């Protein structure tokens, strides 16, 4: 009888600890910002490539599991106002502005009614393999927002301060002149940044900036170093997607030095 009581007490303690941990963890929820690069047809998985078939499957997963796909602007404004977002909220982004974003990703996003942000290398518009100005304008008419990804995809921490500033400011200017409206968001190439670089981005007039898993703050309170969750063709199974879309991925994954 005594042994049964001990077992019972241990079970109760385990349950209470589990409930307590779950309650504590609930405060660590972060809206996943998905980060894509290429979306194309192909065979084997590549680090920065998602096949069109798997990308479509991932978007169906969001739709079928009741995810609310919001714009980056909604997320940033909510963070600034300290808004609590409901679980199953997600943001979709792409880096570099590849032509396949228009050819393959855009029709899938439209079919699901999902907004997204594409970070454009300003000097690569109309270049082979990259988006044309007409592609960009058409996508903007259907809820796809453009952001800046520097002039020529330079890794900012390796540059002198004046060139860092030029890459940040000139890319914004080029895109705004070509598109006729403000460019509000910036993505650091390869995620690299520093505190002075963040200050330059803010001074240039951007509302926020995105990195990868770089930095020392896990929970995306700072809108100038928002961490993203990379997705590619390896994320084809529901368990992988569940983990990355849970909102707690930032809590468990390792972080890298920002530069």
C-alpha positions as CSV (number, residue, x, y, z in Angstrom):
1,X,0.0,0.0,0.0
2,X,2.8,2.4,0.9
3,X,4.5,1.7,-2.5
4,X,1.2,2.5,-4.3
5,X,1.0,5.8,-2.4
6,X,4.5,6.7,-3.4
7,X,3.8,5.9,-7.0
8,X,0.6,7.9,-6.9
9,X,2.4,10.9,-5.4
10,X,5.1,10.6,-8.1
11,X,2.5,10.6,-10.8
12,X,0.7,13.6,-9.4
13,X,4.0,15.5,-9.2
14,X,4.9,14.6,-12.8
15,X,1.5,15.8,-14.0
16,X,1.8,19.1,-12.0
17,X,5.3,19.6,-13.3
18,X,4.1,19.0,-16.9
19,X,1.2,21.4,-16.5
20,X,3.5,24.0,-15.0
21,X,6.1,23.6,-17.8
22,X,3.3,23.9,-20.4
23,X,2.0,27.0,-18.7
24,X,5.5,28.5,-18.5
25,X,6.2,27.6,-22.1
26,X,3.0,29.2,-23.4
27,X,4.5,32.6,-22.7
28,X,7.4,31.8,-25.1
29,X,5.2,31.5,-28.2
30,X,6.6,33.3,-31.3
31,X,4.7,33.6,-34.6
32,X,6.8,31.6,-37.0
33,X,8.2,33.7,-39.9
34,X,8.9,31.1,-42.6
35,X,11.9,31.7,-44.8
36,X,12.1,30.4,-48.4
37,X,14.5,30.9,-51.3
38,X,14.0,28.9,-54.5
39,X,10.8,27.1,-55.3
40,X,11.3,24.9,-58.4
41,X,10.8,21.5,-59.9
42,X,13.6,19.1,-59.2
43,X,14.6,15.8,-57.6
44,X,16.8,15.9,-54.5
45,X,16.5,18.3,-51.6
46,X,18.8,21.3,-51.5
47,X,19.5,23.6,-48.6
48,X,17.8,26.7,-50.1
49,X,15.3,25.0,-52.5
50,X,11.8,23.7,-52.0
51,X,10.3,21.7,-54.8
52,X,7.0,23.1,-56.1
53,X,5.2,19.9,-55.1
54,X,6.5,20.1,-51.5
55,X,5.8,23.8,-51.3
56,X,2.3,23.2,-52.4
57,X,2.0,20.4,-49.8
58,X,3.3,22.8,-47.1
59,X,0.8,25.5,-48.0
60,X,-2.0,22.9,-48.0
61,X,-0.9,21.9,-44.5
62,X,-1.3,25.5,-43.4
63,X,-4.8,25.6,-45.0
64,X,-5.9,22.3,-43.7
65,X,-4.7,22.9,-40.1
66,X,-6.4,26.3,-39.8
67,X,-3.4,28.5,-39.8
68,X,-3.9,32.2,-40.1
69,X,-1.3,33.6,-42.6
70,X,-0.8,37.2,-41.9
71,X,1.3,39.9,-43.6
72,X,4.7,40.9,-42.2
73,X,3.3,44.3,-41.6
74,X,0.5,42.9,-39.4
75,X,3.1,41.0,-37.4
76,X,5.5,43.9,-36.9
77,X,2.7,46.4,-35.9
78,X,1.4,43.8,-33.5
79,X,4.8,43.2,-31.9
80,X,5.3,47.0,-31.5
81,X,1.9,47.1,-29.7
82,X,2.8,44.0,-27.6
83,X,-0.2,42.2,-29.1
84,X,-0.6,38.5,-28.2
85,X,-1.1,36.6,-31.5
86,X,-3.3,33.4,-31.5
87,X,-1.6,30.1,-32.0
88,X,-1.5,28.9,-35.6
89,X,-0.5,32.3,-36.9
90,X,2.3,32.4,-39.5
91,X,4.1,34.8,-41.9
92,X,5.6,33.7,-45.2
93,X,8.8,35.3,-46.7
94,X,11.2,34.7,-49.6
95,X,14.8,35.9,-50.0
96,X,16.7,37.0,-53.1
97,X,13.8,37.5,-55.6
98,X,14.3,34.5,-57.9
99,X,12.3,34.1,-61.0
100,X,10.9,30.8,-59.7
101,X,9.1,32.7,-57.0
102,X,6.9,34.1,-59.7
103,X,6.7,30.9,-61.8
104,X,6.0,28.3,-59.1
105,X,5.4,29.9,-55.7
106,X,3.1,32.8,-56.7
107,X,0.4,30.6,-58.3
108,X,0.3,28.4,-55.2
109,X,0.1,31.4,-52.8
110,X,-2.7,32.8,-54.9
111,X,-4.6,29.5,-54.9
112,X,-4.5,29.5,-51.1
113,X,-5.1,33.2,-50.7
114,X,-1.9,33.7,-48.7
115,X,0.1,37.0,-48.5
116,X,3.9,36.9,-48.5
117,X,6.9,39.2,-48.5
118,X,9.8,38.8,-51.1
119,X,13.1,40.5,-50.2
120,X,14.6,41.7,-53.5
121,X,18.2,42.2,-54.4
122,X,17.7,45.6,-55.9
123,X,20.5,45.3,-58.4
124,X,19.3,41.9,-59.7
125,X,15.8,43.0,-61.0
126,X,15.4,42.0,-64.7
127,X,18.6,39.9,-64.5
128,X,18.6,36.3,-65.7
129,X,17.1,34.0,-63.1
130,X,15.6,36.8,-61.1
131,X,12.3,38.6,-61.0
132,X,11.5,41.1,-63.7
133,X,9.9,44.4,-62.9
134,X,6.7,43.2,-64.5
135,X,6.7,40.1,-62.4
136,X,7.1,42.2,-59.2
137,X,4.3,44.6,-60.2
138,X,1.9,41.7,-61.0
139,X,2.6,40.0,-57.7
140,X,2.1,43.2,-55.8
141,X,-1.4,43.5,-57.3
142,X,-2.2,40.2,-55.6
143,X,-1.0,40.7,-52.1
144,X,2.7,40.0,-52.3
145,X,4.8,42.7,-50.7
146,X,8.4,43.5,-51.7
147,X,11.2,44.3,-49.2
148,X,14.9,45.1,-49.6
149,X,17.8,42.7,-49.5
150,X,20.6,45.2,-50.3
151,X,21.8,46.3,-53.7
152,X,23.9,43.2,-54.6
153,X,23.5,40.7,-51.7
154,X,26.5,41.8,-49.8
155,X,27.3,40.3,-46.4
156,X,27.0,43.5,-44.4
157,X,29.3,42.7,-41.4
158,X,32.2,42.3,-43.7
159,X,31.8,45.8,-45.2
160,X,33.1,49.2,-44.0
161,X,30.4,51.3,-42.4
162,X,29.9,53.6,-45.4
163,X,29.3,50.7,-47.8
164,X,26.9,49.1,-45.2
165,X,25.0,52.3,-45.3
166,X,25.0,52.5,-49.1
167,X,23.7,48.9,-49.4
168,X,20.9,49.6,-46.9
169,X,19.8,53.0,-48.2
170,X,20.4,52.7,-51.9
171,X,18.5,49.4,-52.2
172,X,15.5,51.1,-50.6
173,X,15.8,54.1,-53.0
174,X,16.1,51.9,-56.1
175,X,13.1,49.8,-55.2
176,X,11.0,52.8,-54.3
177,X,11.8,54.6,-57.5
178,X,11.0,51.5,-59.6
179,X,7.8,50.6,-57.8
180,X,6.4,54.0,-56.8
181,X,5.8,53.3,-53.1
182,X,7.6,52.9,-49.8
183,X,9.7,49.9,-49.0
184,X,9.2,49.2,-45.4
185,X,11.2,46.0,-44.6
186,X,14.7,44.8,-44.9
187,X,16.3,41.3,-44.7
188,X,20.0,41.0,-43.8
189,X,21.8,38.8,-46.4
190,X,22.8,35.5,-44.8
191,X,21.2,37.0,-41.6
192,X,24.4,38.9,-40.7
193,X,24.0,42.1,-38.7
194,X,25.4,44.1,-35.8
195,X,24.0,46.8,-33.5
196,X,25.3,49.6,-35.7
197,X,23.9,47.9,-38.8
198,X,20.5,47.7,-37.1
199,X,20.7,51.4,-36.3
200,X,21.4,52.2,-39.9
201,X,18.4,50.1,-41.0
202,X,16.2,52.0,-38.6
203,X,17.6,55.4,-39.6
204,X,17.0,54.6,-43.3
205,X,13.3,54.4,-42.6
206,X,12.5,50.7,-42.5
207,X,9.9,49.5,-40.1
208,X,11.7,46.3,-39.3
209,X,14.3,43.8,-40.4
210,X,14.7,40.1,-40.6
211,X,17.6,37.7,-40.0
212,X,17.9,33.9,-39.9
213,X,18.6,32.3,-36.5
214,X,21.3,34.9,-35.7
215,X,21.3,37.0,-32.6
216,X,20.9,36.5,-28.9
217,X,17.2,37.2,-28.4
218,X,14.9,34.2,-29.1
219,X,11.5,35.7,-28.9
220,X,11.3,38.4,-31.6
221,X,10.7,41.3,-29.3
222,X,13.1,43.5,-31.4
223,X,11.5,44.2,-34.8
224,X,15.0,44.9,-36.3
225,X,16.3,41.4,-35.7
226,X,13.3,39.1,-36.3
227,X,14.3,35.5,-36.6
228,X,12.9,33.2,-39.2
229,X,12.3,29.5,-39.6
230,X,13.9,28.0,-42.7
231,X,11.8,25.6,-44.8
232,X,12.9,23.6,-47.7
233,X,12.2,20.2,-49.4
234,X,13.5,18.3,-46.3
235,X,10.4,19.6,-44.4
236,X,8.0,17.2,-46.2
237,X,6.7,15.3,-43.2
238,X,4.0,16.5,-40.9
239,X,6.1,16.0,-37.8
240,X,8.8,18.3,-39.1
241,X,6.3,20.9,-40.1
242,X,4.5,20.6,-36.8
243,X,7.8,21.3,-34.9
244,X,8.7,24.3,-37.1
245,X,5.2,25.8,-37.1
246,X,4.5,25.2,-33.4
247,X,5.6,28.7,-32.3
248,X,8.2,27.3,-29.9
249,X,10.9,26.4,-32.4
250,X,12.9,29.5,-31.5
251,X,13.0,28.5,-27.9
252,X,14.6,25.1,-28.5
253,X,16.9,25.8,-31.5
254,X,20.5,27.0,-31.3
255,X,21.3,30.6,-32.0
256,X,24.3,31.9,-34.0
257,X,26.5,34.9,-33.5
258,X,24.8,37.8,-35.4
259,X,28.0,38.5,-37.4
